[in-house]
Amino acid sequence: MSDKYLDPSGNTEQFRAFAHAPEAATPTVPTASRAPLIAGVAVVAVVLVAVVAWLALA
């Protein structure tokens, strides 16, 4: 049985060609905005600071 699959990590030249090849086969998916995540983390941080201050002064 012949092995038709060549592992790109088999030698350096094949690996470099594999690593630098454009990824045309995979569709590009737009990434979601990180603004809601950052705003949520900021709100949680402010609430935690307020709770700690309230407990410290109580």
ZAROKE-843799 format. One record per residue (C-alpha): residue number from 1; residue in one letter; x, y, z. Coordinates in steps of 0.1 Angstrom, whole numbers, plus 5000, padded with zeros to 4 digits. Example, Ala and Ser with C-alpha at 12.3 -4.5 7.8 and 13.67 -1.06 7.14 Angstrom:
2
site n=1, res=A, c1=5123, c2=4955, c3=5078
site n=2, res=S, c1=5137, c2=4989, c3=5071
// end
This chain:
58
site n=1, res=M, c1=5000, c2=5000, c3=5000
site n=2, res=S, c1=5015, c2=5034, c3=4990
site n=3, res=D, c1=5013, c2=5063, c3=5014
site n=4, res=K, c1=5000, c2=5092, c3=4993
site n=5, res=Y, c1=4997, c2=5116, c3=5023
site n=6, res=L, c1=5029, c2=5135, c3=5030
site n=7, res=D, c1=5031, c2=5149, c3=5065
site n=8, res=P, c1=5041, c2=5186, c3=5063
site n=9, res=S, c1=5061, c2=5182, c3=5095
site n=10, res=G, c1=5082, c2=5155, c3=5077
site n=11, res=N, c1=5109, c2=5180, c3=5067
site n=12, res=T, c1=5116, c2=5217, c3=5071
site n=13, res=E, c1=5108, c2=5227, c3=5035
site n=14, res=Q, c1=5074, c2=5211, c3=5035
site n=15, res=F, c1=5065, c2=5225, c3=5069
site n=16, res=R, c1=5075, c2=5260, c3=5058
site n=17, res=A, c1=5054, c2=5257, c3=5027
site n=18, res=F, c1=5025, c2=5244, c3=5047
site n=19, res=A, c1=5028, c2=5271, c3=5074
site n=20, res=H, c1=5030, c2=5300, c3=5049
site n=21, res=A, c1=5002, c2=5287, c3=5026
site n=22, res=P, c1=4972, c2=5310, c3=5025
site n=23, res=E, c1=4941, c2=5295, c3=5042
site n=24, res=A, c1=4917, c2=5298, c3=5012
site n=25, res=A, c1=4898, c2=5266, c3=5022
site n=26, res=T, c1=4886, c2=5279, c3=5055
site n=27, res=P, c1=4859, c2=5306, c3=5054
site n=28, res=T, c1=4865, c2=5338, c3=5074
site n=29, res=V, c1=4841, c2=5344, c3=5102
site n=30, res=P, c1=4838, c2=5379, c3=5114
site n=31, res=T, c1=4847, c2=5382, c3=5151
site n=32, res=A, c1=4823, c2=5397, c3=5175
site n=33, res=S, c1=4830, c2=5431, c3=5192
site n=34, res=R, c1=4847, c2=5429, c3=5226
site n=35, res=A, c1=4831, c2=5461, c3=5238
site n=36, res=P, c1=4802, c2=5444, c3=5256
site n=37, res=L, c1=4826, c2=5420, c3=5274
site n=38, res=I, c1=4848, c2=5449, c3=5285
site n=39, res=A, c1=4818, c2=5469, c3=5297
site n=40, res=G, c1=4805, c2=5439, c3=5316
site n=41, res=V, c1=4838, c2=5433, c3=5333
site n=42, res=A, c1=4841, c2=5470, c3=5342
site n=43, res=V, c1=4805, c2=5470, c3=5357
site n=44, res=V, c1=4813, c2=5439, c3=5378
site n=45, res=A, c1=4846, c2=5455, c3=5390
site n=46, res=V, c1=4828, c2=5487, c3=5401
site n=47, res=V, c1=4801, c2=5467, c3=5419
site n=48, res=L, c1=4827, c2=5446, c3=5437
site n=49, res=V, c1=4846, c2=5477, c3=5448
site n=50, res=A, c1=4814, c2=5493, c3=5460
site n=51, res=V, c1=4804, c2=5461, c3=5480
site n=52, res=V, c1=4839, c2=5459, c3=5496
site n=53, res=A, c1=4838, c2=5496, c3=5505
site n=54, res=W, c1=4803, c2=5493, c3=5520
site n=55, res=L, c1=4814, c2=5462, c3=5541
site n=56, res=A, c1=4845, c2=5480, c3=5553
site n=57, res=L, c1=4826, c2=5511, c3=5564
site n=58, res=A, c1=4797, c2=5492, c3=5579
// end
